Amino acid sequence: MDPAFEKAVERFRGGLTKSQQDQFTGCKKQDVEKIIQEIQSRHGAQKRLKYMRRVSKFIEAMSQLGEVIEVFLNVHNSVAFVWGPIKFILVVGLLEVLCFHPDSTV
């Protein structure tokens, strides 16, 4: 593995709690897609559906980045630190909306 990339991943891991490290370690693209689907289902049931497919280009770009990391740096477990934070942001964003803006159209 490239020493600069390894150092960056270790620095990122160092800023995470043990719980966050555990959550991020096994995260895959499919987990992020599942969260997006859950958000769409929840909003659809509440008649507040947002078009979440517009994040698809971002997800595809991150998928390609993950593939580049895996191929050129020969790492597989570090790609979870790409998907984990994305899933975290989606979940926290949903919770923030539900907790603090229950009547929001988000």
N, CA, C and O atoms as CSV, one atom per row, in Angstrom:
chain,resi,resn,atom,element,x,y,z
A,1,MET,N,N,0.857,-1.175,0.000
A,1,MET,CA,C,0.000,0.000,0.000
A,1,MET,C,C,0.899,1.233,0.000
A,1,MET,O,O,1.976,1.237,0.597
A,2,ASP,N,N,0.445,2.253,-0.666
A,2,ASP,CA,C,1.159,3.516,-0.731
A,2,ASP,C,C,1.267,4.116,0.674
A,2,ASP,O,O,0.251,4.234,1.359
A,3,PRO,N,N,2.462,4.495,1.120
A,3,PRO,CA,C,2.633,5.025,2.475
A,3,PRO,C,C,1.812,6.285,2.746
A,3,PRO,O,O,1.305,6.460,3.853
A,4,ALA,N,N,1.675,7.166,1.750
A,4,ALA,CA,C,0.894,8.396,1.943
A,4,ALA,C,C,-0.582,8.068,2.146
A,4,ALA,O,O,-1.239,8.651,3.008
A,5,PHE,N,N,-1.100,7.132,1.349
A,5,PHE,CA,C,-2.506,6.741,1.493
A,5,PHE,C,C,-2.728,6.057,2.835
A,5,PHE,O,O,-3.708,6.333,3.527
A,6,GLU,N,N,-1.806,5.159,3.200
A,6,GLU,CA,C,-1.918,4.462,4.479
A,6,GLU,C,C,-1.894,5.449,5.638
A,6,GLU,O,O,-2.655,5.303,6.595
A,7,LYS,N,N,-1.036,6.441,5.560
A,7,LYS,CA,C,-0.958,7.464,6.611
A,7,LYS,C,C,-2.264,8.260,6.694
A,7,LYS,O,O,-2.739,8.569,7.787
A,8,ALA,N,N,-2.840,8.589,5.536
A,8,ALA,CA,C,-4.099,9.341,5.508
A,8,ALA,C,C,-5.245,8.522,6.111
A,8,ALA,O,O,-6.063,9.052,6.862
A,9,VAL,N,N,-5.299,7.232,5.780
A,9,VAL,CA,C,-6.351,6.370,6.335
A,9,VAL,C,C,-6.177,6.244,7.845
A,9,VAL,O,O,-7.157,6.313,8.586
A,10,GLU,N,N,-4.955,6.062,8.304
A,10,GLU,CA,C,-4.703,5.938,9.744
A,10,GLU,C,C,-5.043,7.229,10.481
A,10,GLU,O,O,-5.579,7.189,11.589
A,11,ARG,N,N,-4.738,8.363,9.877
A,11,ARG,CA,C,-5.075,9.648,10.493
A,11,ARG,C,C,-6.599,9.803,10.576
A,11,ARG,O,O,-7.127,10.282,11.580
A,12,PHE,N,N,-7.291,9.395,9.519
A,12,PHE,CA,C,-8.757,9.449,9.528
A,12,PHE,C,C,-9.316,8.525,10.603
A,12,PHE,O,O,-10.182,8.927,11.380
A,13,ARG,N,N,-8.822,7.284,10.651
A,13,ARG,CA,C,-9.271,6.323,11.669
A,13,ARG,C,C,-9.038,6.855,13.077
A,13,ARG,O,O,-9.862,6.656,13.970
A,14,GLY,N,N,-7.908,7.531,13.268
A,14,GLY,CA,C,-7.568,8.066,14.585
A,14,GLY,C,C,-8.560,9.097,15.086
A,14,GLY,O,O,-8.691,9.298,16.293
A,15,GLY,N,N,-9.255,9.748,14.179
A,15,GLY,CA,C,-10.247,10.744,14.560
A,15,GLY,C,C,-11.634,10.169,14.806
A,15,GLY,O,O,-12.563,10.903,15.144
A,16,LEU,N,N,-11.777,8.852,14.638
A,16,LEU,CA,C,-13.069,8.205,14.818
A,16,LEU,C,C,-13.163,7.524,16.178
A,16,LEU,O,O,-12.155,7.092,16.738
A,17,THR,N,N,-14.364,7.434,16.695
A,17,THR,CA,C,-14.575,6.640,17.897
A,17,THR,C,C,-14.512,5.163,17.515
A,17,THR,O,O,-14.569,4.821,16.334
A,18,LYS,N,N,-14.396,4.302,18.502
A,18,LYS,CA,C,-14.365,2.855,18.248
A,18,LYS,C,C,-15.654,2.424,17.546
A,18,LYS,O,O,-15.620,1.616,16.618
A,19,SER,N,N,-16.778,2.961,17.989
A,19,SER,CA,C,-18.076,2.631,17.393
A,19,SER,C,C,-18.114,3.033,15.916
A,19,SER,O,O,-18.586,2.268,15.075
A,20,GLN,N,N,-17.619,4.227,15.603
A,20,GLN,CA,C,-17.603,4.684,14.219
A,20,GLN,C,C,-16.675,3.808,13.376
A,20,GLN,O,O,-17.006,3.464,12.241
A,21,GLN,N,N,-15.519,3.449,13.926
A,21,GLN,CA,C,-14.603,2.574,13.199
A,21,GLN,C,C,-15.276,1.249,12.872
A,21,GLN,O,O,-15.148,0.735,11.761
A,22,ASP,N,N,-15.999,0.697,13.853
A,22,ASP,CA,C,-16.698,-0.573,13.626
A,22,ASP,C,C,-17.771,-0.433,12.548
A,22,ASP,O,O,-17.924,-1.310,11.698
A,23,GLN,N,N,-18.514,0.677,12.587
A,23,GLN,CA,C,-19.571,0.901,11.606
A,23,GLN,C,C,-18.989,1.103,10.211
A,23,GLN,O,O,-19.540,0.593,9.236
A,24,PHE,N,N,-17.890,1.836,10.101
A,24,PHE,CA,C,-17.306,2.147,8.807
A,24,PHE,C,C,-16.588,0.952,8.197
A,24,PHE,O,O,-16.583,0.793,6.976
A,25,THR,N,N,-15.984,0.110,9.025
A,25,THR,CA,C,-15.139,-0.970,8.526
A,25,THR,C,C,-15.858,-1.891,7.557
A,25,THR,O,O,-15.278,-2.264,6.538
A,26,GLY,N,N,-17.081,-2.268,7.829
A,26,GLY,CA,C,-17.774,-3.203,6.958
A,26,GLY,C,C,-18.681,-2.569,5.930
A,26,GLY,O,O,-19.402,-3.278,5.228
A,27,CYS,N,N,-18.665,-1.259,5.823
A,27,CYS,CA,C,-19.609,-0.568,4.941
A,27,CYS,C,C,-19.226,-0.728,3.472
A,27,CYS,O,O,-18.058,-0.631,3.097
A,28,LYS,N,N,-20.249,-0.975,2.654
A,28,LYS,CA,C,-20.063,-1.156,1.210
A,28,LYS,C,C,-21.023,-0.236,0.459
A,28,LYS,O,O,-21.916,0.376,1.044
A,29,LYS,N,N,-20.817,-0.160,-0.831
A,29,LYS,CA,C,-21.686,0.649,-1.691
A,29,LYS,C,C,-23.142,0.208,-1.533
A,29,LYS,O,O,-24.045,1.045,-1.525
A,30,GLN,N,N,-23.372,-1.089,-1.409
A,30,GLN,CA,C,-24.733,-1.609,-1.264
A,30,GLN,C,C,-25.391,-1.077,0.019
A,30,GLN,O,O,-26.603,-0.866,0.043
A,31,ASP,N,N,-24.619,-0.862,1.068
A,31,ASP,CA,C,-25.166,-0.307,2.311
A,31,ASP,C,C,-25.652,1.123,2.101
A,31,ASP,O,O,-26.700,1.513,2.616
A,32,VAL,N,N,-24.885,1.898,1.343
A,32,VAL,CA,C,-25.278,3.276,1.040
A,32,VAL,C,C,-26.533,3.286,0.176
A,32,VAL,O,O,-27.444,4.080,0.410
A,33,GLU,N,N,-26.584,2.408,-0.820
A,33,GLU,CA,C,-27.772,2.321,-1.677
A,33,GLU,C,C,-28.999,1.909,-0.880
A,33,GLU,O,O,-30.102,2.384,-1.149
A,34,LYS,N,N,-28.816,1.028,0.101
A,34,LYS,CA,C,-29.924,0.594,0.948
A,34,LYS,C,C,-30.461,1.762,1.787
A,34,LYS,O,O,-31.674,1.917,1.929
A,35,ILE,N,N,-29.563,2.578,2.338
A,35,ILE,CA,C,-29.988,3.742,3.129
A,35,ILE,C,C,-30.753,4.721,2.241
A,35,ILE,O,O,-31.772,5.268,2.661
A,36,ILE,N,N,-30.278,4.944,1.038
A,36,ILE,CA,C,-30.982,5.844,0.117
A,36,ILE,C,C,-32.379,5.304,-0.169
A,36,ILE,O,O,-33.348,6.064,-0.193
A,37,GLN,N,N,-32.484,4.009,-0.384
A,37,GLN,CA,C,-33.791,3.381,-0.629
A,37,GLN,C,C,-34.712,3.537,0.576
A,37,GLN,O,O,-35.900,3.821,0.418
A,38,GLU,N,N,-34.168,3.353,1.786
A,38,GLU,CA,C,-34.963,3.512,3.009
A,38,GLU,C,C,-35.462,4.947,3.169
A,38,GLU,O,O,-36.606,5.172,3.564
A,39,ILE,N,N,-34.606,5.908,2.863
A,39,ILE,CA,C,-35.005,7.316,2.938
A,39,ILE,C,C,-36.132,7.583,1.945
A,39,ILE,O,O,-37.119,8.235,2.287
A,40,GLN,N,N,-35.990,7.088,0.727
A,40,GLN,CA,C,-37.039,7.282,-0.276
A,40,GLN,C,C,-38.342,6.613,0.153
A,40,GLN,O,O,-39.415,7.189,-0.025
A,41,SER,N,N,-38.267,5.422,0.708
A,41,SER,CA,C,-39.477,4.718,1.155
A,41,SER,C,C,-40.170,5.481,2.274
A,41,SER,O,O,-41.391,5.636,2.270
A,42,ARG,N,N,-39.384,5.954,3.225
A,42,ARG,CA,C,-39.946,6.708,4.351
A,42,ARG,C,C,-40.617,7.984,3.864
A,42,ARG,O,O,-41.734,8.299,4.273
A,43,HIS,N,N,-39.940,8.710,2.996
A,43,HIS,CA,C,-40.513,9.961,2.495
A,43,HIS,C,C,-41.715,9.693,1.596
A,43,HIS,O,O,-42.667,10.473,1.590
A,44,GLY,N,N,-41.683,8.610,0.845
A,44,GLY,CA,C,-42.817,8.260,-0.001
A,44,GLY,C,C,-44.056,7.958,0.830
A,44,GLY,O,O,-45.161,8.362,0.469
A,45,ALA,N,N,-43.878,7.253,1.938
A,45,ALA,CA,C,-44.991,6.931,2.823
A,45,ALA,C,C,-45.560,8.184,3.477
A,45,ALA,O,O,-46.740,8.227,3.822
A,46,GLN,N,N,-44.722,9.198,3.647
A,46,GLN,CA,C,-45.157,10.450,4.277
A,46,GLN,C,C,-45.570,11.491,3.237
A,46,GLN,O,O,-45.836,12.645,3.573
A,47,LYS,N,N,-45.620,11.077,1.984
A,47,LYS,CA,C,-45.969,11.978,0.878
A,47,LYS,C,C,-44.998,13.163,0.780
A,47,LYS,O,O,-45.384,14.273,0.414
A,48,ARG,N,N,-43.725,12.897,1.118
A,48,ARG,CA,C,-42.694,13.937,1.046
A,48,ARG,C,C,-41.504,13.411,0.257
A,48,ARG,O,O,-40.356,13.690,0.602
A,49,LEU,N,N,-41.768,12.665,-0.782
A,49,LEU,CA,C,-40.726,12.009,-1.542
A,49,LEU,C,C,-39.813,13.021,-2.235
A,49,LEU,O,O,-40.267,13.945,-2.910
A,50,LYS,N,N,-38.526,12.813,-2.044
A,50,LYS,CA,C,-37.516,13.609,-2.740
A,50,LYS,C,C,-36.833,12.715,-3.752
A,50,LYS,O,O,-36.772,11.498,-3.576
A,51,TYR,N,N,-36.335,13.302,-4.781
A,51,TYR,CA,C,-35.705,12.553,-5.851
A,51,TYR,C,C,-34.244,12.267,-5.472
A,51,TYR,O,O,-33.349,13.052,-5.785
A,52,MET,N,N,-34.020,11.140,-4.799
A,52,MET,CA,C,-32.699,10.785,-4.309
A,52,MET,C,C,-31.787,10.246,-5.411
A,52,MET,O,O,-30.591,10.060,-5.186
A,53,ARG,N,N,-32.334,9.997,-6.587
A,53,ARG,CA,C,-31.503,9.467,-7.665
A,53,ARG,C,C,-30.472,10.496,-8.134
A,53,ARG,O,O,-29.505,10.146,-8.811
A,54,ARG,N,N,-30.680,11.750,-7.778
A,54,ARG,CA,C,-29.710,12.750,-8.220
A,54,ARG,C,C,-28.352,12.566,-7.536
A,54,ARG,O,O,-27.362,13.144,-7.984
A,55,VAL,N,N,-28.287,11.789,-6.482
A,55,VAL,CA,C,-26.997,11.486,-5.866
A,55,VAL,C,C,-26.306,10.324,-6.567
A,55,VAL,O,O,-25.187,9.959,-6.207
A,56,SER,N,N,-26.962,9.744,-7.559
A,56,SER,CA,C,-26.409,8.562,-8.224
A,56,SER,C,C,-25.069,8.840,-8.912
A,56,SER,O,O,-24.191,7.977,-8.918
A,57,LYS,N,N,-24.904,10.021,-9.485
A,57,LYS,CA,C,-23.627,10.353,-10.126
A,57,LYS,C,C,-22.507,10.426,-9.087
A,57,LYS,O,O,-21.382,9.999,-9.347
A,58,PHE,N,N,-22.818,10.961,-7.928
A,58,PHE,CA,C,-21.837,11.011,-6.848
A,58,PHE,C,C,-21.481,9.607,-6.377
A,58,PHE,O,O,-20.306,9.295,-6.181
A,59,ILE,N,N,-22.490,8.761,-6.197
A,59,ILE,CA,C,-22.260,7.382,-5.763
A,59,ILE,C,C,-21.433,6.640,-6.811
A,59,ILE,O,O,-20.527,5.883,-6.462
A,60,GLU,N,N,-21.733,6.848,-8.070
A,60,GLU,CA,C,-20.975,6.198,-9.138
A,60,GLU,C,C,-19.522,6.678,-9.136
A,60,GLU,O,O,-18.607,5.873,-9.311
A,61,ALA,N,N,-19.303,7.980,-8.940
A,61,ALA,CA,C,-17.937,8.508,-8.886
A,61,ALA,C,C,-17.175,7.914,-7.706
A,61,ALA,O,O,-15.999,7.576,-7.836
A,62,MET,N,N,-17.831,7.784,-6.565
A,62,MET,CA,C,-17.182,7.190,-5.397
A,62,MET,C,C,-16.896,5.710,-5.624
A,62,MET,O,O,-15.895,5.185,-5.137
A,63,SER,N,N,-17.766,5.049,-6.355
A,63,SER,CA,C,-17.552,3.645,-6.696
A,63,SER,C,C,-16.314,3.499,-7.568
A,63,SER,O,O,-15.499,2.602,-7.352
A,64,GLN,N,N,-16.173,4.381,-8.553
A,64,GLN,CA,C,-15.003,4.349,-9.419
A,64,GLN,C,C,-13.735,4.683,-8.642
A,64,GLN,O,O,-12.687,4.080,-8.875
A,65,LEU,N,N,-13.823,5.636,-7.722
A,65,LEU,CA,C,-12.682,5.962,-6.869
A,65,LEU,C,C,-12.283,4.740,-6.040
A,65,LEU,O,O,-11.099,4.431,-5.907
A,66,GLY,N,N,-13.273,4.056,-5.489
A,66,GLY,CA,C,-13.002,2.852,-4.712
A,66,GLY,C,C,-12.295,1.791,-5.526
A,66,GLY,O,O,-11.379,1.130,-5.037
A,67,GLU,N,N,-12.718,1.627,-6.768
A,67,GLU,CA,C,-12.078,0.647,-7.648
A,67,GLU,C,C,-10.629,1.028,-7.936
A,67,GLU,O,O,-9.747,0.169,-7.959
A,68,VAL,N,N,-10.390,2.313,-8.154
A,68,VAL,CA,C,-9.023,2.780,-8.401
A,68,VAL,C,C,-8.156,2.510,-7.172
A,68,VAL,O,O,-7.029,2.031,-7.296
A,69,ILE,N,N,-8.681,2.817,-5.995
A,69,ILE,CA,C,-7.936,2.571,-4.758
A,69,ILE,C,C,-7.613,1.090,-4.620
A,69,ILE,O,O,-6.481,0.719,-4.310
A,70,GLU,N,N,-8.614,0.247,-4.851
A,70,GLU,CA,C,-8.401,-1.199,-4.709
A,70,GLU,C,C,-7.357,-1.715,-5.694
A,70,GLU,O,O,-6.497,-2.513,-5.322
A,71,VAL,N,N,-7.424,-1.267,-6.949
A,71,VAL,CA,C,-6.522,-1.783,-7.981
A,71,VAL,C,C,-5.110,-1.232,-7.817
A,71,VAL,O,O,-4.149,-1.997,-7.748
A,72,PHE,N,N,-4.981,0.083,-7.756
A,72,PHE,CA,C,-3.652,0.682,-7.782
A,72,PHE,C,C,-2.934,0.625,-6.443
A,72,PHE,O,O,-1.705,0.575,-6.407
A,73,LEU,N,N,-3.669,0.631,-5.351
A,73,LEU,CA,C,-3.013,0.594,-4.047
A,73,LEU,C,C,-3.108,-0.781,-3.399
A,73,LEU,O,O,-2.556,-1.010,-2.323
A,74,ASN,N,N,-3.809,-1.687,-4.060
A,74,ASN,CA,C,-3.952,-3.059,-3.573
A,74,ASN,C,C,-4.487,-3.108,-2.144
A,74,ASN,O,O,-3.950,-3.815,-1.293
A,75,VAL,N,N,-5.546,-2.352,-1.894
A,75,VAL,CA,C,-6.220,-2.367,-0.596
A,75,VAL,C,C,-7.699,-2.616,-0.821
A,75,VAL,O,O,-8.286,-2.142,-1.794
A,76,HIS,N,N,-8.281,-3.356,0.084
A,76,HIS,CA,C,-9.704,-3.655,-0.024
A,76,HIS,C,C,-10.477,-3.110,1.167
A,76,HIS,O,O,-11.579,-2.589,0.993
A,77,ASN,N,N,-9.931,-3.218,2.367
A,77,ASN,CA,C,-10.674,-2.804,3.554
A,77,ASN,C,C,-10.728,-1.293,3.722
A,77,ASN,O,O,-11.620,-0.798,4.411
A,78,SER,N,N,-9.818,-0.548,3.128
A,78,SER,CA,C,-9.820,0.904,3.292
A,78,SER,C,C,-10.930,1.576,2.496
A,78,SER,O,O,-11.301,2.709,2.804
A,79,VAL,N,N,-11.468,0.910,1.487
A,79,VAL,CA,C,-12.564,1.485,0.700
A,79,VAL,C,C,-13.807,1.669,1.574
A,79,VAL,O,O,-14.645,2.523,1.288
A,80,ALA,N,N,-13.925,0.885,2.620
A,80,ALA,CA,C,-15.043,1.059,3.551
A,80,ALA,C,C,-15.033,2.458,4.166
A,80,ALA,O,O,-16.075,2.972,4.570
A,81,PHE,N,N,-13.851,3.068,4.233
A,81,PHE,CA,C,-13.766,4.412,4.785
A,81,PHE,C,C,-14.162,5.475,3.766
A,81,PHE,O,O,-14.116,6.668,4.066
A,82,VAL,N,N,-14.545,5.058,2.584
A,82,VAL,CA,C,-15.217,5.931,1.618
A,82,VAL,C,C,-16.728,5.812,1.834
A,82,VAL,O,O,-17.426,6.819,1.947
A,83,TRP,N,N,-17.227,4.572,1.892
A,83,TRP,CA,C,-18.674,4.340,1.996
A,83,TRP,C,C,-19.205,4.626,3.395
A,83,TRP,O,O,-20.318,5.136,3.531
A,84,GLY,N,N,-18.454,4.318,4.421
A,84,GLY,CA,C,-18.916,4.534,5.797
A,84,GLY,C,C,-19.322,5.970,6.083
A,84,GLY,O,O,-20.423,6.204,6.583
A,85,PRO,N,N,-18.459,6.947,5.778
A,85,PRO,CA,C,-18.837,8.335,6.029
A,85,PRO,C,C,-20.036,8.804,5.203
A,85,PRO,O,O,-20.845,9.600,5.679
A,86,ILE,N,N,-20.153,8.312,3.968
A,86,ILE,CA,C,-21.306,8.700,3.142
A,86,ILE,C,C,-22.590,8.187,3.784
A,86,ILE,O,O,-23.572,8.923,3.885
A,87,LYS,N,N,-22.585,6.930,4.216
A,87,LYS,CA,C,-23.756,6.364,4.887
A,87,LYS,C,C,-24.054,7.138,6.164
A,87,LYS,O,O,-25.212,7.441,6.453
A,88,PHE,N,N,-23.024,7.457,6.922
A,88,PHE,CA,C,-23.173,8.208,8.170
A,88,PHE,C,C,-23.841,9.558,7.916
A,88,PHE,O,O,-24.763,9.944,8.634
A,89,ILE,N,N,-23.372,10.271,6.896
A,89,ILE,CA,C,-23.935,11.588,6.574
A,89,ILE,C,C,-25.409,11.469,6.191
A,89,ILE,O,O,-26.226,12.287,6.612
A,90,LEU,N,N,-25.749,10.460,5.400
A,90,LEU,CA,C,-27.149,10.273,5.014
A,90,LEU,C,C,-28.026,9.982,6.237
A,90,LEU,O,O,-29.110,10.549,6.370
A,91,VAL,N,N,-27.564,9.108,7.120
A,91,VAL,CA,C,-28.351,8.742,8.306
A,91,VAL,C,C,-28.486,9.935,9.235
A,91,VAL,O,O,-29.584,10.215,9.717
A,92,VAL,N,N,-27.392,10.646,9.497
A,92,VAL,CA,C,-27.444,11.810,10.387
A,92,VAL,C,C,-28.325,12.894,9.789
A,92,VAL,O,O,-29.093,13.534,10.507
A,93,GLY,N,N,-28.221,13.104,8.491
A,93,GLY,CA,C,-29.072,14.100,7.840
A,93,GLY,C,C,-30.546,13.757,7.969
A,93,GLY,O,O,-31.370,14.633,8.230
A,94,LEU,N,N,-30.878,12.498,7.788
A,94,LEU,CA,C,-32.267,12.063,7.929
A,94,LEU,C,C,-32.745,12.251,9.357
A,94,LEU,O,O,-33.851,12.743,9.583
A,95,LEU,N,N,-31.921,11.863,10.327
A,95,LEU,CA,C,-32.302,12.002,11.734
A,95,LEU,C,C,-32.469,13.463,12.120
A,95,LEU,O,O,-33.382,13.808,12.871
A,96,GLU,N,N,-31.590,14.325,11.608
A,96,GLU,CA,C,-31.692,15.748,11.915
A,96,GLU,C,C,-33.010,16.304,11.409
A,96,GLU,O,O,-33.677,17.065,12.109
A,97,VAL,N,N,-33.380,15.934,10.219
A,97,VAL,CA,C,-34.638,16.404,9.648
A,97,VAL,C,C,-35.818,15.875,10.456
A,97,VAL,O,O,-36.747,16.622,10.762
A,98,LEU,N,N,-35.784,14.594,10.801
A,98,LEU,CA,C,-36.891,13.992,11.541
A,98,LEU,C,C,-37.020,14.563,12.948
A,98,LEU,O,O,-38.133,14.743,13.441
A,99,CYS,N,N,-35.895,14.849,13.599
A,99,CYS,CA,C,-35.928,15.330,14.984
A,99,CYS,C,C,-36.239,16.814,15.097
A,99,CYS,O,O,-37.032,17.219,15.947
A,100,PHE,N,N,-35.630,17.618,14.257
A,100,PHE,CA,C,-35.715,19.059,14.432
A,100,PHE,C,C,-36.662,19.755,13.462
A,100,PHE,O,O,-37.030,20.911,13.670
A,101,HIS,N,N,-37.049,19.059,12.416
A,101,HIS,CA,C,-37.953,19.649,11.428
A,101,HIS,C,C,-39.001,18.628,11.012
A,101,HIS,O,O,-39.083,18.291,9.831
A,102,PRO,N,N,-39.801,18.126,11.943
A,102,PRO,CA,C,-40.745,17.061,11.600
A,102,PRO,C,C,-41.771,17.437,10.541
A,102,PRO,O,O,-42.315,16.559,9.872
A,103,ASP,N,N,-42.040,18.714,10.379
A,103,ASP,CA,C,-43.014,19.141,9.364
A,103,ASP,C,C,-42.348,19.574,8.068
A,103,ASP,O,O,-43.008,20.070,7.155
A,104,SER,N,N,-41.034,19.383,7.994
A,104,SER,CA,C,-40.281,19.781,6.819
A,104,SER,C,C,-40.667,18.949,5.608
A,104,SER,O,O,-41.151,17.825,5.745
A,105,THR,N,N,-40.455,19.498,4.436
A,105,THR,CA,C,-40.717,18.752,3.208
A,105,THR,C,C,-39.445,18.114,2.673
A,105,THR,O,O,-39.405,17.698,1.515
A,106,VAL,N,N,-38.419,18.029,3.483
A,106,VAL,CA,C,-37.159,17.405,3.070
A,106,VAL,C,C,-37.301,15.913,3.070
A,106,VAL,O,O,-36.349,15.202,2.751
